[in-house]
């Protein structure tokens, strides 16, 4: 059983997580986050830690950002959009058990002190910004590293915040080529 509590958006997301791993799961019920829900998440965060696993879409990223602002030391798990899409529906509930397990195996935590600093020039030199297929490359690299998809600015922030090393990026890029 996972030590941390997994925080997801909805009931079907929770069911999908429970099918994949043995863990306690809390449900946000979307953006609203009632006082009771926030209290439950805060209690779990303080006692055993939480891992945020939201849908890889706009609303899911907004919920993730809100939760991360409230709980900055929360773990971050990302399922690639491609692995969380079925019949044009995107969400954790659409992901396979293997995709959920893989996302949870690649949990990242925001660092208090950035170890290695990446720049916009790095993204440009790797073809992750300023090229025709940059968004596609960021999505593939984000999936390989377990940091999720984002715009060039978001992606750069995640590389720096999650303590990803230059060697990890270069190794993943080599495998994707």
N, C-alpha and C positions, 0 to 999 in steps of 0.2 A: 504494500500500500504506500502511495506517495505521502510524504510528510506534509507537503504544502497542500492547501486547498485550491482547487481550480475554479476560477471565476469565468463564467460564460454568460451569454446574453439570454438564452431561452431554455425552456424545458426540453425541447428536442435536442438542443446542443448538449445539455447535461446527460441525456440518455446516451447519446453517441459517445461521450467521454467515458461514461460508466461501462459501456460495452468494450471499450478499448483498454482501460486501465482500472485498477482498484484505487479509488480516490474519493475524497469528499468534494462535493461540487456545490458552489453557490451560484444562484441565477440573478442577474441584474434586472431582468424584465425590461430590457431596452435602456433608453437614455434616462428615464425618469428617476431611477435610483431612490427609492423611498428611504425615509429615516431608518426604518427597521432593517432594510437591506444594507444600507451603509454601515449601520452598527454591527451587523453580522460580519460583513467584510472586514471592518476595522478589528473586530475581535480575533478573527482568523489571522489577519495580518500580524497582529501583535503576539499571538500565541505560537503559531507554527509557520507563518508565511503564506503568501498567496502567489499563484501564477495566473496571469491574465491571458485568456485564450478567447479572443473575440473573432467575429467573422472578418474575412479579408475583403471588406468593402468599405465604402465611405462611412456609413453609420457605425460599423464595428470599430473603425480607426478612431472616430470621435469618442466613442465610449472608452476605448483603450487610453486615449490621451487624458480624458477626465479622471479615470481611475489611477493612472500613473501620476497625475498631479497630486492626487490625494494620498497615494501610497507609493512614494518614489522608490522604495526598495523592493517592489513587487517583481517577481519573475515575469519575463515576457516570452510567450510561446506564439509562434506564427505558423499557420498552415498556408502554403502557397495557394493562390486563388484557383489555379488549375486543379489542384488536388481537393479543393473544397467546392467544386462546381458539378452539379448534376442536373440535367434537364433545364438549363439556363437559370437555376437557382443556386445562389452562393451562400455558403454558411458552414459552420462547424458540423452541423447535423448532416451535411452532404458528404463529408469526408469519411474515408475508410478508417477502420481501426488502426491500420498500419500508418496512415498519414497522421493521425492524432498522436500515436506513439512516437513517431519521428519528430513531430513538433515539440513534444514534451521532453524528448531526449536532447533537444538543442536549445533549451531555455537559456536566456541571457538575462543579466541583471545590469541595471544602470550603475556605472562606476562613479564613485565620489571624485576620483582623480583619473583623468584620461591618461592612459599609458602611452599610446601612440597616436599621433595626430595625423589625420588624413585631410587633404585639401581638395578644393574643386579641381585643381590641376591634375590630381591623381585620378579623379573620376573621368576627366577628359582624356587622359592618356590611356586609360583602360577601355575607352569607348562606352562609358556608362553615362556620358552626358555629351551633348553636341553632335551625336551621330544619329542617323536615320533609325537605327534599331536599338538605341540606348535604353529605352523603356523595357524592351524585351530582355536585354542583357541584365538590367538591374533586377528584373523579376526572377530570372534564372539564378543569378548570383545570390540574391536575397533568400531564395529557397534553399540553395546549397549551404549557405551559412546559418540558416535558421533565424534570420533577422527580419523577414518579411519584405514586401514590396513598398516602394515609396518614390516620390518625386526625387530628383537629383538632390535637392536640399534636404529632404527627409532622410534619404539613404545615407548621405554624408553624416548627418547627425547620429544616425543609428550606428554606423561604423565606429564613430568616435565614442559614443556613450556606452556601447556594449563591450568595449575592450577587444574588439577583433584585431588580430595582428596582421601586419602586411604579408607575412608568410601565408597565413590562412587565406587571404584574399587571392594572392597570386597562385596558390595551389588550386583553389576552387576555379579560378579563371582558366587555368591550364586544363583542368578536367572538362570544362564546358566547351573548350575549343574543338 
